Amino acid sequence: MMVRDRVTQLRIRGMRTLADVVLDLDGLTVLIGDNGTGKSTILEACEILHRAAYEGFGDDVQRIHGGAPSLLRVGVTEMVLGVRIEGNGDPLDYELGFDPPAGTARERLRTLPHEGAPAVLERVG
């Protein structure tokens, strides 16, 4: 049986109301909680990660989300979004980081499960 690639983990650090969240995703995931606890922020992080693969990503972050500084949690200087993707091949770990005060962003894609595994892709700019 062929297993399709899917996101099995979502990581969000320093975004809006979320200080440091790791969600392990298995099958159906339902978000339930009081207002202001981060449900919409989780969905927004998913949208940003999805758009990162397309041309015009920087413009989309600015136009749709108000730019990286508006996404940043109060009191922090960096926001990091990440996903783990698993399926038929080696698991992949993708991370997208923003440092709005310095005006930089970075991307890193690496194979897992070796924590010391070399990056397949690493881009700063």
ZADO-1210 file (C-alpha; in nm, 4 decimals, padded with zeros to 6 digits):
<atoms>
<atom x="00.0000" y="00.0000" z="00.0000" code="MET" pos="1"/>
<atom x="00.1370" y="00.3396" z="-00.0980" code="MET" pos="2"/>
<atom x="00.1508" y="00.5925" z="00.1847" code="VAL" pos="3"/>
<atom x="00.1088" y="00.9559" z="00.0812" code="ARG" pos="4"/>
<atom x="00.3304" y="01.2284" z="00.2206" code="ASP" pos="5"/>
<atom x="00.1609" y="01.4279" z="00.4935" code="ARG" pos="6"/>
<atom x="00.2389" y="01.6788" z="00.7628" code="VAL" pos="7"/>
<atom x="00.2795" y="01.4963" z="01.0938" code="THR" pos="8"/>
<atom x="00.4003" y="01.7838" z="01.3114" code="GLN" pos="9"/>
<atom x="00.3512" y="02.1602" z="01.3200" code="LEU" pos="10"/>
<atom x="00.5785" y="02.3905" z="01.5217" code="ARG" pos="11"/>
<atom x="00.5119" y="02.7576" z="01.5969" code="ILE" pos="12"/>
<atom x="00.7362" y="02.9789" z="01.8066" code="ARG" pos="13"/>
<atom x="00.6947" y="03.3511" z="01.8688" code="GLY" pos="14"/>
<atom x="00.3808" y="03.4120" z="01.6608" code="MET" pos="15"/>
<atom x="00.1032" y="03.6327" z="01.7963" code="ARG" pos="16"/>
<atom x="-00.0407" y="03.4595" z="02.1095" code="THR" pos="17"/>
<atom x="00.1745" y="03.1461" z="02.0742" code="LEU" pos="18"/>
<atom x="00.5076" y="03.1373" z="02.2582" code="ALA" pos="19"/>
<atom x="00.6203" y="02.7840" z="02.1680" code="ASP" pos="20"/>
<atom x="00.3775" y="02.5201" z="02.0393" code="VAL" pos="21"/>
<atom x="00.4407" y="02.1738" z="01.8947" code="VAL" pos="22"/>
<atom x="00.1372" y="01.9911" z="01.7557" code="LEU" pos="23"/>
<atom x="00.1726" y="01.6264" z="01.6604" code="ASP" pos="24"/>
<atom x="-00.0835" y="01.5615" z="01.3863" code="LEU" pos="25"/>
<atom x="-00.2311" y="01.2160" z="01.3390" code="ASP" pos="26"/>
<atom x="-00.5395" y="01.1749" z="01.1268" code="GLY" pos="27"/>
<atom x="-00.8098" y="01.4220" z="01.2216" code="LEU" pos="28"/>
<atom x="-00.7046" y="01.7183" z="01.4364" code="THR" pos="29"/>
<atom x="-00.9674" y="01.9467" z="01.5897" code="VAL" pos="30"/>
<atom x="-00.8848" y="02.2842" z="01.7438" code="LEU" pos="31"/>
<atom x="-01.1028" y="02.3758" z="02.0417" code="ILE" pos="32"/>
<atom x="-01.0455" y="02.6552" z="02.2903" code="GLY" pos="33"/>
<atom x="-01.1447" y="02.9916" z="02.4304" code="ASP" pos="34"/>
<atom x="-01.1190" y="03.3092" z="02.2254" code="ASN" pos="35"/>
<atom x="-00.7668" y="03.4492" z="02.2089" code="GLY" pos="36"/>
<atom x="-00.5888" y="03.1198" z="02.2765" code="THR" pos="37"/>
<atom x="-00.4288" y="03.0781" z="01.9318" code="GLY" pos="38"/>
<atom x="-00.6630" y="02.8672" z="01.7175" code="LYS" pos="39"/>
<atom x="-00.6669" y="03.1221" z="01.4336" code="SER" pos="40"/>
<atom x="-00.2918" y="03.1759" z="01.4707" code="THR" pos="41"/>
<atom x="-00.2362" y="02.8032" z="01.4135" code="ILE" pos="42"/>
<atom x="-00.4403" y="02.8201" z="01.0926" code="LEU" pos="43"/>
<atom x="-00.2571" y="03.1361" z="00.9829" code="GLU" pos="44"/>
<atom x="00.0787" y="02.9626" z="01.0401" code="ALA" pos="45"/>
<atom x="-00.0395" y="02.6746" z="00.8180" code="CYS" pos="46"/>
<atom x="-00.1366" y="02.9218" z="00.5456" code="GLU" pos="47"/>
<atom x="00.2002" y="03.1004" z="00.5653" code="ILE" pos="48"/>
<atom x="00.3876" y="02.7697" z="00.5406" code="LEU" pos="49"/>
<atom x="00.1746" y="02.6697" z="00.2414" code="HIS" pos="50"/>
<atom x="00.2395" y="03.0004" z="00.0623" code="ARG" pos="51"/>
<atom x="00.6165" y="02.9787" z="00.1275" code="ALA" pos="52"/>
<atom x="00.6477" y="02.7429" z="-00.1699" code="ALA" pos="53"/>
<atom x="00.5162" y="02.9967" z="-00.4197" code="TYR" pos="54"/>
<atom x="00.6568" y="03.2963" z="-00.6007" code="GLU" pos="55"/>
<atom x="00.5563" y="03.6236" z="-00.4419" code="GLY" pos="56"/>
<atom x="00.5621" y="03.4787" z="-00.0915" code="PHE" pos="57"/>
<atom x="00.7172" y="03.7909" z="00.0648" code="GLY" pos="58"/>
<atom x="00.4539" y="04.0116" z="-00.0961" code="ASP" pos="59"/>
<atom x="00.1785" y="03.7781" z="00.0301" code="ASP" pos="60"/>
<atom x="00.3081" y="03.7936" z="00.3879" code="VAL" pos="61"/>
<atom x="00.3024" y="04.1722" z="00.3661" code="GLN" pos="62"/>
<atom x="-00.0315" y="04.2079" z="00.1841" code="ARG" pos="63"/>
<atom x="-00.2345" y="03.9372" z="00.3597" code="ILE" pos="64"/>
<atom x="-00.0772" y="03.9190" z="00.7058" code="HIS" pos="65"/>
<atom x="00.0542" y="04.2729" z="00.7522" code="GLY" pos="66"/>
<atom x="00.4199" y="04.1709" z="00.7285" code="GLY" pos="67"/>
<atom x="00.6419" y="03.9732" z="00.9619" code="ALA" pos="68"/>
<atom x="00.6537" y="04.2434" z="01.2344" code="PRO" pos="69"/>
<atom x="00.2738" y="04.2266" z="01.2762" code="SER" pos="70"/>
<atom x="00.2917" y="03.8472" z="01.3204" code="LEU" pos="71"/>
<atom x="00.5542" y="03.8625" z="01.5929" code="LEU" pos="72"/>
<atom x="00.4606" y="03.7824" z="01.9522" code="ARG" pos="73"/>
<atom x="00.5004" y="04.0805" z="02.1860" code="VAL" pos="74"/>
<atom x="00.8426" y="04.0790" z="02.3513" code="GLY" pos="75"/>
<atom x="01.0210" y="03.8423" z="02.1109" code="VAL" pos="76"/>
<atom x="01.2461" y="03.9184" z="01.8153" code="THR" pos="77"/>
<atom x="01.2106" y="03.5996" z="01.6118" code="GLU" pos="78"/>
<atom x="00.9261" y="03.3892" z="01.4766" code="MET" pos="79"/>
<atom x="00.9837" y="03.0304" z="01.3606" code="VAL" pos="80"/>
<atom x="00.7342" y="02.8067" z="01.1798" code="LEU" pos="81"/>
<atom x="00.8099" y="02.4447" z="01.1029" code="GLY" pos="82"/>
<atom x="00.6604" y="02.1202" z="00.9794" code="VAL" pos="83"/>
<atom x="00.7609" y="01.7569" z="00.9673" code="ARG" pos="84"/>
<atom x="00.6540" y="01.5680" z="00.6556" code="ILE" pos="85"/>
<atom x="00.6419" y="01.1877" z="00.6527" code="GLU" pos="86"/>
<atom x="00.5437" y="00.9314" z="00.3940" code="GLY" pos="87"/>
<atom x="00.7232" y="00.6796" z="00.1725" code="ASN" pos="88"/>
<atom x="01.0703" y="00.8340" z="00.1815" code="GLY" pos="89"/>
<atom x="01.2861" y="00.9764" z="00.4574" code="ASP" pos="90"/>
<atom x="01.0985" y="01.2177" z="00.6832" code="PRO" pos="91"/>
<atom x="01.1643" y="01.5844" z="00.6049" code="LEU" pos="92"/>
<atom x="01.1798" y="01.8763" z="00.8432" code="ASP" pos="93"/>
<atom x="01.1108" y="02.2257" z="00.7037" code="TYR" pos="94"/>
<atom x="01.1653" y="02.5432" z="00.9042" code="GLU" pos="95"/>
<atom x="01.0911" y="02.9038" z="00.8150" code="LEU" pos="96"/>
<atom x="01.2250" y="03.1729" z="01.0453" code="GLY" pos="97"/>
<atom x="01.1698" y="03.5490" z="01.0515" code="PHE" pos="98"/>
<atom x="01.3800" y="03.8072" z="01.2353" code="ASP" pos="99"/>
<atom x="01.1826" y="04.1267" z="01.1597" code="PRO" pos="100"/>
<atom x="01.4088" y="04.3671" z="01.3559" code="PRO" pos="101"/>
<atom x="01.7051" y="04.2578" z="01.1420" code="ALA" pos="102"/>
<atom x="01.4881" y="04.2283" z="00.8291" code="GLY" pos="103"/>
<atom x="01.5982" y="03.8709" z="00.7599" code="THR" pos="104"/>
<atom x="01.4267" y="03.5421" z="00.6890" code="ALA" pos="105"/>
<atom x="01.5715" y="03.1938" z="00.6698" code="ARG" pos="106"/>
<atom x="01.4630" y="02.8585" z="00.5348" code="GLU" pos="107"/>
<atom x="01.5980" y="02.5162" z="00.6202" code="ARG" pos="108"/>
<atom x="01.4969" y="02.1771" z="00.4838" code="LEU" pos="109"/>
<atom x="01.6641" y="01.8632" z="00.6146" code="ARG" pos="110"/>
<atom x="01.6071" y="01.4915" z="00.6244" code="THR" pos="111"/>
<atom x="01.5308" y="01.3177" z="00.9526" code="LEU" pos="112"/>
<atom x="01.5563" y="01.1307" z="01.1878" code="PRO" pos="113"/>
<atom x="01.9216" y="01.2292" z="01.2454" code="HIS" pos="114"/>
<atom x="01.9232" y="01.5582" z="01.4375" code="GLU" pos="115"/>
<atom x="02.2731" y="01.6224" z="01.3044" code="GLY" pos="116"/>
<atom x="02.1687" y="01.5461" z="00.9470" code="ALA" pos="117"/>
<atom x="02.3021" y="01.7992" z="00.7005" code="PRO" pos="118"/>
<atom x="02.0572" y="02.0495" z="00.5569" code="ALA" pos="119"/>
<atom x="01.9249" y="01.9631" z="00.2143" code="VAL" pos="120"/>
<atom x="01.8450" y="02.3307" z="00.1646" code="LEU" pos="121"/>
<atom x="01.9431" y="02.6291" z="00.3715" code="GLU" pos="122"/>
<atom x="01.8697" y="02.9821" z="00.2594" code="ARG" pos="123"/>
<atom x="01.9046" y="03.3132" z="00.4429" code="VAL" pos="124"/>
<atom x="01.7965" y="03.6443" z="00.3016" code="GLY" pos="125"/>
</atoms>
